[in-house]
Amino acid sequence: MPSTLHELDDLIPVVDEIDVKTARGDVTLREFTANALSHTPFWVKGLFAVRMALAAVLRLETTGVPDSRGMRPETVSFTPGEKDAFFTVMRGEEDHYLLLKVTDNHLIGYLAIITDNEKPSTFQVVTLIKFLRPAGRFYYNLIRPFHHVILLSMCRAGEKSRAPQ
């Protein structure tokens, strides 16, 4: 595990899975986060539809496709307890990192976005998973290949500046 993830020192010893993706872009942490979390192409929506069927079989909590289309850099929250897309903000520091959490009945998922705040910035996108029951491990192992594809797609979306609207 990279020793540069000091913002997550309290979580690393207690989670079951850790995945780190790296991205670079001439964007701020707010821009990267808004772009990444609002990225829901049609194929991601299709994967969420499959997840709904799988969730019924495994008796997982079900959620629909997250609707984050309206997420803008200025609406990204760093306030603990507030929502960013379907995640709850755990903690963060403007222009440095943001830690988000989603809890289901089978696992807890954390998404951390950490930046060096250089130009262009390097972003570490960290997924941390804590299994709450055996179905969580089974589910995560089923979706693992898709997780990587989705995260890489989110990173590519996060790297890009949006045109002014």
Salt bridges, closest charged atoms under 4 A:
GLU7 OE2 - HIS96 NE2 2.57
ASP9 OD2 - HIS6 ND1 3.67
ASP10 OD1 - ARG91 NH2 2.65
GLU17 OE1 - ARG144 NH1 3.16
ASP19 OD2 - LYS21 NZ 3.01
ASP19 OD2 - HIS147 NE2 3.27
ASP19 OD1 - HIS148 ND1 3.78
ASP67 OD1 - ARG69 NE 2.77
GLU74 OE2 - ARG72 NE 3.77
GLU94 OE2 - ARG30 NE 2.66
ASP104 OD2 - ARG51 NH2 2.68
ASP104 OD2 - HIS106 ND1 3.57
GLU159 OE2 - ARG156 NH2 3.01
